[in-house]
Amino acid sequence: MSFDSFGDFLAMGGHGFYVWWAYLLTAVVVALILVWPVWRRRRFLREQRGRLRRSRALGGQTGSSSDAPET
């Protein structure tokens, strides 16, 4: 299919609105598929760091350690 002008190319024979929205939606979905795991990993690591800090803080207050042998 050939177009006489850039405007005709964007119009896509009257279907441009749907074509370009489909391209945009596809690009957004692909971007989310690529970025979502990175966000989830960062969130997971941040939560684990917080749990480790709380665990160390509570262990230090009670004076007992899970590694210490019972006597």
The first five atom37 places (N, CA, C, CB, O) and aatype in JSON, in Angstrom:
{
  "aatype": [12, 15, 13, 3, 15, 13, 7, 3, 13, 10, 0, 12, 7, 7, 8, 7, 13, 18, 19, 17, 17, 0, 18, 10, 10, 16, 0, 19, 19, 19, 0, 10, 9, 10, 19, 17, 14, 19, 17, 1, 1, 1, 1, 13, 10, 1, 6, 5, 1, 7, 1, 10, 1, 1, 15, 1, 0, 10, 7, 7, 5, 16, 7, 15, 15, 15, 3, 0, 14, 6, 16],
  "atom_mask": [
    [1, 1, 1, 1, 1],
    [1, 1, 1, 1, 1],
    [1, 1, 1, 1, 1],
    [1, 1, 1, 1, 1],
    [1, 1, 1, 1, 1],
    [1, 1, 1, 1, 1],
    [1, 1, 1, 0, 1],
    [1, 1, 1, 1, 1],
    [1, 1, 1, 1, 1],
    [1, 1, 1, 1, 1],
    [1, 1, 1, 1, 1],
    [1, 1, 1, 1, 1],
    [1, 1, 1, 0, 1],
    [1, 1, 1, 0, 1],
    [1, 1, 1, 1, 1],
    [1, 1, 1, 0, 1],
    [1, 1, 1, 1, 1],
    [1, 1, 1, 1, 1],
    [1, 1, 1, 1, 1],
    [1, 1, 1, 1, 1],
    [1, 1, 1, 1, 1],
    [1, 1, 1, 1, 1],
    [1, 1, 1, 1, 1],
    [1, 1, 1, 1, 1],
    [1, 1, 1, 1, 1],
    [1, 1, 1, 1, 1],
    [1, 1, 1, 1, 1],
    [1, 1, 1, 1, 1],
    [1, 1, 1, 1, 1],
    [1, 1, 1, 1, 1],
    [1, 1, 1, 1, 1],
    [1, 1, 1, 1, 1],
    [1, 1, 1, 1, 1],
    [1, 1, 1, 1, 1],
    [1, 1, 1, 1, 1],
    [1, 1, 1, 1, 1],
    [1, 1, 1, 1, 1],
    [1, 1, 1, 1, 1],
    [1, 1, 1, 1, 1],
    [1, 1, 1, 1, 1],
    [1, 1, 1, 1, 1],
    [1, 1, 1, 1, 1],
    [1, 1, 1, 1, 1],
    [1, 1, 1, 1, 1],
    [1, 1, 1, 1, 1],
    [1, 1, 1, 1, 1],
    [1, 1, 1, 1, 1],
    [1, 1, 1, 1, 1],
    [1, 1, 1, 1, 1],
    [1, 1, 1, 0, 1],
    [1, 1, 1, 1, 1],
    [1, 1, 1, 1, 1],
    [1, 1, 1, 1, 1],
    [1, 1, 1, 1, 1],
    [1, 1, 1, 1, 1],
    [1, 1, 1, 1, 1],
    [1, 1, 1, 1, 1],
    [1, 1, 1, 1, 1],
    [1, 1, 1, 0, 1],
    [1, 1, 1, 0, 1],
    [1, 1, 1, 1, 1],
    [1, 1, 1, 1, 1],
    [1, 1, 1, 0, 1],
    [1, 1, 1, 1, 1],
    [1, 1, 1, 1, 1],
    [1, 1, 1, 1, 1],
    [1, 1, 1, 1, 1],
    [1, 1, 1, 1, 1],
    [1, 1, 1, 1, 1],
    [1, 1, 1, 1, 1],
    [1, 1, 1, 1, 1]
  ],
  "atom_positions": [
    [[0.86, -1.16, 0.0], [0.0, 0.0, 0.0], [0.91, 1.23, 0.0], [-0.98, 0.0, 1.23], [1.82, 1.32, 0.81]],
    [[0.66, 2.15, -0.89], [1.47, 3.38, -0.93], [0.61, 4.56, -0.5], [2.05, 3.61, -2.36], [-0.6, 4.58, -0.69]],
    [[1.27, 5.55, 0.07], [0.58, 6.73, 0.57], [1.13, 7.96, -0.15], [0.74, 6.88, 2.11], [2.33, 8.03, -0.44]],
    [[0.25, 8.92, -0.45], [0.65, 10.13, -1.15], [1.31, 11.14, -0.23], [-0.55, 10.76, -1.82], [2.1, 11.97, -0.68]],
    [[1.01, 11.09, 1.07], [1.59, 12.05, 2.01], [1.69, 11.4, 3.39], [0.73, 13.35, 2.07], [1.15, 10.32, 3.64]],
    [[2.41, 12.09, 4.26], [2.54, 11.59, 5.62], [1.19, 11.58, 6.33], [3.55, 12.45, 6.4], [0.92, 10.69, 7.12]],
    [[0.34, 12.56, 6.04], [-1.01, 12.61, 6.62], [-1.83, 11.4, 6.2], [0.0, 0.0, 0.0], [-2.57, 10.84, 7.01]],
    [[-1.69, 11.0, 4.93], [-2.39, 9.79, 4.48], [-1.86, 8.55, 5.21], [-2.23, 9.62, 2.96], [-2.61, 7.64, 5.55]],
    [[-0.54, 8.55, 5.43], [0.05, 7.43, 6.16], [-0.53, 7.35, 7.57], [1.57, 7.57, 6.21], [-0.88, 6.26, 8.03]],
    [[-0.62, 8.49, 8.25], [-1.17, 8.5, 9.6], [-2.65, 8.13, 9.62], [-0.98, 9.86, 10.24], [-3.13, 7.49, 10.56]],
    [[-3.37, 8.53, 8.58], [-4.81, 8.24, 8.52], [-5.08, 6.77, 8.21], [-5.48, 9.12, 7.46], [-6.13, 6.25, 8.57]],
    [[-4.14, 6.11, 7.55], [-4.26, 4.68, 7.21], [-5.59, 4.35, 6.55], [-4.09, 3.83, 8.47], [-6.24, 3.36, 6.89]],
    [[-5.98, 5.18, 5.61], [-7.21, 4.9, 4.87], [-8.45, 4.97, 5.75], [0.0, 0.0, 0.0], [-9.43, 4.26, 5.52]],
    [[-8.4, 5.83, 6.77], [-9.55, 5.97, 7.66], [-9.48, 5.09, 8.9], [0.0, 0.0, 0.0], [-10.32, 5.21, 9.78]],
    [[-8.5, 4.23, 8.97], [-8.37, 3.32, 10.1], [-7.21, 3.69, 11.01], [-8.2, 1.91, 9.61], [-6.87, 2.93, 11.92]],
    [[-6.6, 4.82, 10.79], [-5.41, 5.22, 11.53], [-5.61, 5.27, 13.03], [0.0, 0.0, 0.0], [-4.75, 4.84, 13.79]],
    [[-6.76, 5.79, 13.46], [-7.03, 5.9, 14.9], [-6.9, 4.53, 15.56], [-8.43, 6.49, 15.15], [-6.24, 4.41, 16.6]],
    [[-7.51, 3.51, 14.99], [-7.49, 2.17, 15.56], [-6.11, 1.53, 15.44], [-8.53, 1.3, 14.88], [-5.64, 0.85, 16.36]],
    [[-5.46, 1.75, 14.29], [-4.13, 1.17, 14.08], [-3.14, 1.73, 15.08], [-3.65, 1.43, 12.65], [-2.4, 0.97, 15.7]],
    [[-3.11, 3.06, 15.24], [-2.12, 3.66, 16.13], [-2.41, 3.39, 17.59], [-2.07, 5.15, 15.9], [-1.48, 3.25, 18.38]],
    [[-3.68, 3.3, 17.96], [-4.0, 2.91, 19.34], [-3.58, 1.47, 19.61], [-5.51, 3.08, 19.61], [-3.13, 1.15, 20.7]],
    [[-3.73, 0.6, 18.6], [-3.29, -0.79, 18.77], [-1.78, -0.85, 18.97], [-3.71, -1.65, 17.56], [-1.29, -1.59, 19.82]],
    [[-1.03, -0.07, 18.18], [0.43, -0.02, 18.35], [0.79, 0.52, 19.73], [1.08, 0.84, 17.26], [1.66, -0.02, 20.4]],
    [[0.13, 1.57, 20.16], [0.41, 2.17, 21.47], [0.12, 1.18, 22.6], [-0.41, 3.45, 21.66], [0.92, 1.0, 23.51]],
    [[-1.04, 0.55, 22.52], [-1.41, -0.42, 23.55], [-0.42, -1.57, 23.6], [-2.83, -0.95, 23.3], [-0.03, -2.02, 24.68]],
    [[0.0, -2.05, 22.44], [0.98, -3.13, 22.39], [2.29, -2.7, 23.02], [1.2, -3.57, 20.95], [2.9, -3.46, 23.77]],
    [[2.75, -1.49, 22.71], [4.0, -0.98, 23.28], [3.9, -0.86, 24.79], [4.36, 0.39, 22.66], [4.86, -1.17, 25.5]],
    [[2.77, -0.41, 25.3], [2.58, -0.28, 26.75], [2.61, -1.66, 27.42], [1.25, 0.44, 27.07], [3.24, -1.83, 28.46]],
    [[1.93, -2.62, 26.83], [1.89, -3.96, 27.41], [3.29, -4.58, 27.41], [0.91, -4.86, 26.63], [3.7, -5.17, 28.41]],
    [[4.01, -4.45, 26.31], [5.37, -5.0, 26.24], [6.26, -4.31, 27.27], [5.96, -4.83, 24.82], [7.07, -4.98, 27.93]],
    [[6.14, -3.0, 27.42], [6.94, -2.28, 28.41], [6.62, -2.78, 29.83], [6.68, -0.76, 28.3], [7.53, -2.97, 30.63]],
    [[5.36, -2.98, 30.13], [4.98, -3.49, 31.45], [5.52, -4.9, 31.68], [3.46, -3.48, 31.6], [5.96, -5.22, 32.79]],
    [[5.49, -5.73, 30.65], [6.01, -7.08, 30.78], [7.5, -7.05, 31.09], [5.75, -7.88, 29.49], [8.0, -7.9, 31.83]],
    [[8.2, -6.08, 30.54], [9.64, -5.98, 30.78], [9.96, -5.33, 32.13], [10.29, -5.18, 29.67], [10.94, -5.71, 32.77]],
    [[9.16, -4.37, 32.56], [9.46, -3.59, 33.77], [8.89, -4.23, 35.03], [8.93, -2.18, 33.62], [9.49, -4.11, 36.1]],
    [[7.76, -4.88, 34.94], [7.07, -5.43, 36.11], [7.96, -6.35, 36.96], [5.84, -6.19, 35.67], [7.99, -6.19, 38.18]],
    [[8.68, -7.3, 36.37], [9.54, -8.16, 37.21], [10.62, -7.38, 37.96], [10.19, -9.23, 36.35], [10.98, -7.75, 39.08]],
    [[11.14, -6.33, 37.37], [12.15, -5.51, 38.04], [11.54, -4.84, 39.26], [12.74, -4.45, 37.07], [12.14, -4.83, 40.33]],
    [[10.36, -4.29, 39.11], [9.66, -3.66, 40.24], [9.39, -4.67, 41.34], [8.33, -3.02, 39.77], [9.61, -4.4, 42.52]],
    [[8.91, -5.85, 40.94], [8.6, -6.88, 41.93], [9.86, -7.32, 42.69], [7.94, -8.08, 41.26], [9.82, -7.5, 43.9]],
    [[10.97, -7.49, 41.97], [12.22, -7.91, 42.61], [12.7, -6.85, 43.59], [13.31, -8.18, 41.55], [13.1, -7.18, 44.71]],
    [[12.66, -5.6, 43.19], [13.07, -4.52, 44.1], [12.2, -4.49, 45.34], [13.01, -3.16, 43.39], [12.69, -4.32, 46.46]],
    [[10.89, -4.66, 45.15], [9.98, -4.66, 46.3], [10.28, -5.84, 47.22], [8.51, -4.72, 45.82], [10.3, -5.69, 48.44]],
    [[10.5, -7.02, 46.63], [10.81, -8.2, 47.43], [12.08, -8.0, 48.23], [10.95, -9.43, 46.52], [12.11, -8.3, 49.43]],
    [[13.12, -7.48, 47.59], [14.39, -7.27, 48.28], [14.25, -6.22, 49.39], [15.46, -6.84, 47.29], [14.84, -6.37, 50.46]],
    [[13.48, -5.17, 49.13], [13.25, -4.14, 50.16], [12.51, -4.75, 51.35], [12.43, -2.95, 49.57], [12.86, -4.45, 52.5]],
    [[11.51, -5.59, 51.1], [10.78, -6.23, 52.19], [11.69, -7.16, 52.98], [9.58, -7.01, 51.64], [11.62, -7.2, 54.21]],
    [[12.54, -7.9, 52.29], [13.44, -8.82, 52.98], [14.46, -8.07, 53.83], [14.17, -9.7, 51.97], [14.78, -8.5, 54.94]],
    [[14.97, -6.93, 53.33], [15.89, -6.12, 54.13], [15.19, -5.63, 55.4], [16.42, -4.92, 53.31], [15.78, -5.64, 56.48]],
    [[13.94, -5.2, 55.26], [13.18, -4.74, 56.43], [12.96, -5.86, 57.43], [0.0, 0.0, 0.0], [13.09, -5.64, 58.64]],
    [[12.63, -7.05, 56.96], [12.45, -8.19, 57.86], [13.74, -8.53, 58.57], [11.93, -9.42, 57.09], [13.74, -8.83, 59.77]],
    [[14.85, -8.49, 57.84], [16.15, -8.79, 58.46], [16.49, -7.77, 59.53], [17.25, -8.83, 57.39], [16.98, -8.13, 60.6]],
    [[16.25, -6.49, 59.25], [16.5, -5.44, 60.24], [15.65, -5.65, 61.49], [16.23, -4.05, 59.65], [16.15, -5.56, 62.61]],
    [[14.36, -5.91, 61.29], [13.46, -6.14, 62.43], [13.9, -7.37, 63.22], [12.0, -6.3, 61.96], [13.88, -7.38, 64.45]],
    [[14.28, -8.4, 62.51], [14.72, -9.63, 63.17], [15.96, -9.37, 64.01], [15.0, -10.73, 62.14], [16.06, -9.83, 65.14]],
    [[16.92, -8.64, 63.45], [18.14, -8.33, 64.19], [17.84, -7.41, 65.37], [19.17, -7.67, 63.26], [18.43, -7.57, 66.44]],
    [[16.93, -6.47, 65.2], [16.58, -5.55, 66.28], [15.9, -6.3, 67.42], [15.66, -4.42, 65.75], [16.2, -6.05, 68.59]],
    [[15.0, -7.2, 67.1], [14.32, -7.96, 68.15], [15.27, -8.92, 68.82], [13.12, -8.72, 67.57], [15.19, -9.11, 70.03]],
    [[16.16, -9.54, 68.07], [17.13, -10.47, 68.64], [18.07, -9.77, 69.59], [0.0, 0.0, 0.0], [18.48, -10.34, 70.6]],
    [[18.43, -8.54, 69.27], [19.34, -7.78, 70.13], [18.68, -7.35, 71.42], [0.0, 0.0, 0.0], [19.36, -7.23, 72.44]],
    [[17.38, -7.1, 71.41], [16.68, -6.64, 72.61], [16.48, -7.77, 73.61], [15.33, -6.04, 72.24], [16.57, -7.54, 74.82]],
    [[16.2, -8.97, 73.15], [15.91, -10.06, 74.07], [17.17, -10.71, 74.6], [15.06, -11.1, 73.39], [17.13, -11.39, 75.63]],
    [[18.29, -10.5, 73.92], [19.53, -11.07, 74.38], [19.71, -12.52, 74.0], [0.0, 0.0, 0.0], [20.72, -13.12, 74.35]],
    [[18.76, -13.09, 73.29], [18.88, -14.47, 72.85], [19.11, -14.51, 71.36], [17.63, -15.29, 73.22], [18.67, -13.64, 70.61]],
    [[19.81, -15.54, 70.95], [20.08, -15.71, 69.54], [19.68, -17.12, 69.16], [21.59, -15.44, 69.21], [19.82, -18.04, 69.97]],
    [[19.18, -17.31, 67.97], [18.78, -18.64, 67.54], [19.99, -19.53, 67.33], [17.96, -18.56, 66.27], [19.86, -20.75, 67.31]],
    [[21.21, -18.92, 67.16], [22.42, -19.69, 66.95], [23.06, -20.13, 68.28], [23.42, -18.88, 66.14], [23.91, -21.02, 68.27]],
    [[22.68, -19.53, 69.39], [23.29, -19.84, 70.67], [22.77, -21.18, 71.19], [23.01, -18.72, 71.69], [21.57, -21.45, 71.12]],
    [[23.66, -22.01, 71.7], [23.2, -23.31, 72.24], [22.44, -23.12, 73.54], [24.41, -24.27, 72.47], [22.72, -22.21, 74.31]],
    [[21.47, -23.98, 73.76], [20.69, -23.89, 74.99], [21.46, -24.55, 76.11], [19.3, -24.54, 74.81], [22.06, -25.61, 75.92]],
    [[21.46, -23.93, 77.28], [22.16, -24.52, 78.44], [21.23, -24.64, 79.61], [23.37, -23.69, 78.83], [21.64, -25.11, 80.68]]
  ]
}
